[in-house]
């Protein structure tokens, strides 16, 4: 007498082959999902790395922008003194030299963080870097050339921090 462990009959070969085929399909689907998940993870890592790089490179943009008025005021102070006034007063010469030293220190600090003044004069107008405040006919000059800078523009690395306010030829 034999001992039976199952009350059911053993599955047929066809049923087993169907189950194997179904298991293979599920395995392929899971392998594709795993491949897609790995690709998504790799993309997320790249995006995160790029975000961190941008934060390190541009994170202080608002702070730098708020300090530009300091550089502007130092430049205005230096430009407001006429050369004949400097010739007349030794004290004024020393004061202007002090302001120039401070301006240079501010420029060095900006440069350390990738902030630099744009060169706009005699350049073609570029709306990504310049803000046209007025346009004038200028005989002998080509159109869309900057002939006057009202306020200098600044870059932070490869981005415009503040557009230069300029006068452009028509």
C-alpha positions in Angstrom: 0.0 0.0 0.0 1.2 3.4 -1.0 1.1 6.5 1.1 -0.5 9.6 -0.6 0.4 13.0 0.6 -1.8 15.0 -1.7 -5.4 14.3 -2.4 -5.1 16.1 -5.7 -3.6 14.7 -8.9 -0.3 15.9 -10.1 -0.5 18.8 -12.6 -0.2 17.9 -16.2 2.9 18.8 -18.3 0.9 21.4 -20.2 -0.1 23.1 -17.0 3.5 23.1 -15.7 4.7 24.6 -19.0 2.1 27.3 -18.8 3.1 28.1 -15.2 6.8 28.2 -16.3 6.0 30.5 -19.2 4.0 32.8 -16.9 6.8 32.9 -14.4 9.3 33.7 -17.2 7.0 36.6 -18.3 6.8 37.9 -14.8 10.6 37.6 -14.4 11.2 39.6 -17.6 8.7 42.3 -16.5 10.5 42.5 -13.1 13.9 42.7 -14.8 12.6 45.6 -17.0 11.2 47.4 -14.0 14.5 46.9 -12.2 16.4 48.3 -15.2 14.0 51.3 -15.4 14.4 51.9 -11.6 18.2 51.8 -11.9 18.0 54.3 -14.8 15.7 56.6 -12.7 18.1 56.3 -9.8 21.1 57.2 -12.0 19.2 60.2 -13.4 18.2 61.4 -9.9 21.8 61.1 -8.8 22.9 63.2 -11.8 20.2 65.8 -11.1 21.1 66.0 -7.4 24.8 66.4 -8.2 23.9 69.2 -10.7 21.7 70.8 -8.2 24.5 70.8 -5.6 26.9 72.2 -8.1 24.5 75.0 -9.0 23.8 75.7 -5.3 27.6 76.0 -4.7 28.1 78.1 -7.8 25.0 80.4 -7.6 23.7 80.1 -4.1 24.9 83.5 -3.1 23.4 85.3 -6.1 20.9 87.4 -4.0 23.6 88.4 -1.6 26.0 89.4 -4.4 23.2 91.3 -6.1 22.5 93.2 -2.9 26.2 94.2 -2.6 26.5 95.7 -6.1 25.3 99.1 -4.9 28.4 99.2 -2.7 30.7 98.8 -5.8 28.5 101.3 -7.7 28.7 103.9 -4.9 32.5 103.5 -4.5 32.8 104.1 -8.3 30.6 107.1 -8.2 32.6 108.6 -5.3 35.8 108.2 -7.3 34.3 109.6 -10.5 32.8 112.6 -8.7 36.2 114.0 -7.9 37.7 116.1 -10.7 41.5 116.0 -11.5 42.0 119.7 -10.8 40.5 119.1 -7.3 43.0 116.4 -6.7 45.8 118.7 -7.7 44.6 121.3 -5.2 44.2 119.1 -2.1 46.6 116.5 -0.8 44.0 115.4 1.8 41.4 114.8 -1.0 44.1 112.7 -2.9 44.5 110.5 0.2 40.7 110.1 0.6 40.3 109.1 -3.0 43.2 106.7 -2.8 41.5 105.1 0.3 38.2 104.8 -1.6 40.1 103.2 -4.6 41.7 100.7 -2.2 38.3 99.8 -0.8 36.8 99.5 -4.3 39.7 97.2 -5.3 39.1 95.0 -2.2 35.4 94.7 -3.1 36.2 93.8 -6.7 38.7 91.1 -5.5 36.0 89.7 -3.1 33.5 89.6 -6.0 36.1 87.9 -8.3 36.7 85.2 -5.6 33.1 84.2 -6.0 32.9 84.5 -9.8 31.3 87.9 -9.9 32.8 90.3 -12.5 31.8 93.5 -14.3 30.7 93.2 -17.9 32.6 95.1 -20.6 29.7 96.8 -22.5 31.0 99.9 -24.1 31.3 99.6 -27.9 29.9 96.1 -27.8 26.9 94.9 -29.8 23.6 95.1 -27.8 22.6 91.8 -26.2 19.2 91.7 -24.4 20.5 88.9 -22.2 23.2 91.1 -20.8 22.1 94.7 -21.5 19.0 96.9 -20.8 18.6 99.6 -23.4 17.6 102.8 -21.6 17.7 105.0 -24.8 18.7 104.8 -28.4 20.2 107.6 -30.5 21.2 108.2 -34.1 25.0 108.2 -34.2 26.5 109.1 -37.6 29.4 106.9 -38.4 28.4 104.1 -36.0 26.6 100.9 -36.8 23.2 100.3 -35.2 22.8 98.4 -32.0 26.2 99.3 -30.6 26.5 100.4 -27.0 27.9 103.9 -26.9 27.1 104.8 -23.3 26.9 102.8 -20.0 24.7 104.4 -17.3 25.1 101.5 -14.9 27.6 98.6 -15.3 26.3 95.1 -15.6 27.7 92.1 -13.7 28.0 88.4 -14.4 28.1 85.6 -11.9 30.1 82.9 -13.6 28.3 82.5 -16.9 25.0 84.1 -15.9 23.9 87.7 -15.9 23.7 88.9 -12.3 22.6 92.5 -13.2 22.1 93.7 -16.8 24.0 96.8 -17.8 21.9 99.9 -18.4 23.1 101.3 -21.6 22.5 103.7 -24.5 22.4 102.1 -27.9 22.9 103.5 -31.5 20.0 103.4 -33.9 
